[in-house]
Amino acid sequence: MAERAYDKIMRGLKEIRAYQDGELKVRTRTLKIEPTRTYSAKKVKSLRQGLRLPQTAFASVCGVSNKTVEAWESGRNTPNGSARRLFELIEKDPTVLQRGGILSRP
């Protein structure tokens, strides 16, 4: 079994060398990832209110503490990249939380 792992590692190393030497072509693709938007305190509060959620529920949805949401909405702090990305998804489709099973309404 150790020999098998060794053979795989050696084959991988040989492929790396062949690629570096221009002997091996690999498929590549280029992706363009849009930068995240910024969210002001007013915008965060508006987004939360648009979802009709109290701060505690919004904090749970975002995976942060209630204090963090309070800080965002008061302008003491700004949302990080992952929170901003989530906000973008919510803005584009307010039903994304329900469809993703994150939020259910009775």
C-alpha positions as a LaTeX table, in Angstrom:
\begin{tabular}{lrrr}
\hline
Residue & $x$ (\AA) & $y$ (\AA) & $z$ (\AA) \\
\hline
Met1 & 0.00 & 0.00 & 0.00 \\
Ala2 & 2.87 & 2.39 & 0.79 \\
Glu3 & 4.32 & 1.65 & $-2.62$ \\
Arg4 & 1.03 & 2.59 & $-4.22$ \\
Ala5 & 0.95 & 5.97 & $-2.48$ \\
Tyr6 & 4.60 & 6.49 & $-3.42$ \\
Asp7 & 3.84 & 5.76 & $-7.07$ \\
Lys8 & 0.99 & 8.27 & $-7.07$ \\
Ile9 & 3.14 & 10.94 & $-5.51$ \\
Met10 & 5.95 & 10.33 & $-7.99$ \\
Arg11 & 3.53 & 10.44 & $-10.93$ \\
Gly12 & 2.19 & 13.76 & $-9.63$ \\
Leu13 & 5.69 & 15.17 & $-9.27$ \\
Lys14 & 6.57 & 14.08 & $-12.82$ \\
Glu15 & 3.41 & 15.80 & $-14.10$ \\
Ile16 & 4.38 & 18.99 & $-12.30$ \\
Arg17 & 7.83 & 18.87 & $-13.88$ \\
Ala18 & 6.34 & 18.21 & $-17.34$ \\
Tyr19 & 3.97 & 21.16 & $-16.92$ \\
Gln20 & 6.81 & 23.44 & $-15.81$ \\
Asp21 & 8.88 & 22.35 & $-18.81$ \\
Gly22 & 5.99 & 23.06 & $-21.18$ \\
Glu23 & 5.56 & 19.39 & $-22.08$ \\
Leu24 & 2.13 & 19.02 & $-20.52$ \\
Lys25 & $-0.89$ & 21.15 & $-21.35$ \\
Val26 & $-3.57$ & 21.67 & $-18.75$ \\
Arg27 & $-7.04$ & 23.07 & $-19.08$ \\
Thr28 & $-7.53$ & 26.41 & $-17.42$ \\
Arg29 & $-10.31$ & 28.92 & $-17.25$ \\
Thr30 & $-10.43$ & 32.47 & $-16.08$ \\
Leu31 & $-13.05$ & 33.63 & $-13.64$ \\
Lys32 & $-14.06$ & 37.19 & $-12.95$ \\
Ile33 & $-15.28$ & 37.63 & $-9.39$ \\
Glu34 & $-16.99$ & 40.87 & $-8.63$ \\
Pro35 & $-15.79$ & 42.67 & $-5.51$ \\
Thr36 & $-18.23$ & 42.84 & $-2.63$ \\
Arg37 & $-20.31$ & 45.95 & $-2.16$ \\
Thr38 & $-20.02$ & 48.10 & 0.92 \\
Tyr39 & $-22.92$ & 48.32 & 3.33 \\
Ser40 & $-23.54$ & 51.39 & 5.44 \\
Ala41 & $-25.28$ & 51.24 & 8.79 \\
Lys42 & $-28.45$ & 52.54 & 7.16 \\
Lys43 & $-28.29$ & 49.93 & 4.40 \\
Val44 & $-27.79$ & 47.04 & 6.84 \\
Lys45 & $-30.77$ & 48.17 & 8.90 \\
Ser46 & $-32.88$ & 48.62 & 5.78 \\
Leu47 & $-31.96$ & 45.13 & 4.57 \\
Arg48 & $-32.87$ & 43.60 & 7.94 \\
Gln49 & $-36.13$ & 45.51 & 8.13 \\
Gly50 & $-36.96$ & 44.48 & 4.57 \\
Leu51 & $-36.75$ & 40.88 & 5.73 \\
Arg52 & $-39.01$ & 41.79 & 8.65 \\
Leu53 & $-36.56$ & 40.33 & 11.15 \\
Pro54 & $-35.58$ & 41.57 & 14.60 \\
Gln55 & $-31.87$ & 42.07 & 15.20 \\
Thr56 & $-31.55$ & 38.77 & 17.08 \\
Ala57 & $-33.04$ & 36.73 & 14.22 \\
Phe58 & $-30.97$ & 38.62 & 11.64 \\
Ala59 & $-27.85$ & 37.91 & 13.71 \\
Ser60 & $-28.68$ & 34.19 & 13.69 \\
Val61 & $-29.24$ & 34.23 & 9.93 \\
Cys62 & $-25.84$ & 35.91 & 9.45 \\
Gly63 & $-24.10$ & 33.63 & 11.94 \\
Val64 & $-22.99$ & 36.54 & 14.12 \\
Ser65 & $-23.85$ & 37.87 & 17.56 \\
Asn66 & $-26.61$ & 40.36 & 18.24 \\
Lys67 & $-23.89$ & 42.83 & 19.34 \\
Thr68 & $-22.34$ & 42.56 & 15.88 \\
Val69 & $-25.62$ & 43.48 & 14.18 \\
Glu70 & $-26.04$ & 46.36 & 16.64 \\
Ala71 & $-22.52$ & 47.57 & 15.77 \\
Trp72 & $-23.26$ & 47.35 & 12.04 \\
Glu73 & $-26.49$ & 49.27 & 12.37 \\
Ser74 & $-24.98$ & 51.95 & 14.59 \\
Gly75 & $-21.99$ & 52.43 & 12.28 \\
Arg76 & $-19.44$ & 51.34 & 14.92 \\
Asn77 & $-18.42$ & 48.43 & 12.73 \\
Thr78 & $-18.89$ & 47.33 & 9.12 \\
Pro79 & $-19.85$ & 43.89 & 7.82 \\
Asn80 & $-17.00$ & 41.65 & 6.70 \\
Gly81 & $-16.68$ & 40.14 & 3.22 \\
Ser82 & $-18.75$ & 37.03 & 3.83 \\
Ala83 & $-21.58$ & 39.02 & 5.42 \\
Arg84 & $-21.50$ & 41.48 & 2.51 \\
Arg85 & $-21.71$ & 38.60 & 0.04 \\
Leu86 & $-24.72$ & 37.22 & 1.92 \\
Phe87 & $-26.35$ & 40.66 & 1.85 \\
Glu88 & $-25.84$ & 40.82 & $-1.92$ \\
Leu89 & $-27.58$ & 37.47 & $-2.35$ \\
Ile90 & $-30.46$ & 38.60 & $-0.16$ \\
Glu91 & $-30.80$ & 41.85 & $-2.12$ \\
Lys92 & $-30.89$ & 39.97 & $-5.42$ \\
Asp93 & $-33.41$ & 37.44 & $-4.16$ \\
Pro94 & $-35.08$ & 38.05 & $-0.79$ \\
Thr95 & $-36.45$ & 34.49 & $-0.85$ \\
Val96 & $-32.97$ & 32.94 & $-0.90$ \\
Leu97 & $-33.04$ & 32.37 & 2.86 \\
Gln98 & $-36.28$ & 30.41 & 2.69 \\
Arg99 & $-35.28$ & 28.48 & $-0.39$ \\
Gly100 & $-31.93$ & 27.63 & 1.17 \\
Gly101 & $-33.61$ & 26.31 & 4.30 \\
Ile102 & $-31.97$ & 28.97 & 6.47 \\
Leu103 & $-35.19$ & 30.72 & 7.44 \\
Ser104 & $-38.67$ & 29.32 & 7.63 \\
Arg105 & $-41.81$ & 31.22 & 8.34 \\
Pro106 & $-44.83$ & 29.45 & 9.83 \\
\hline
\end{tabular}
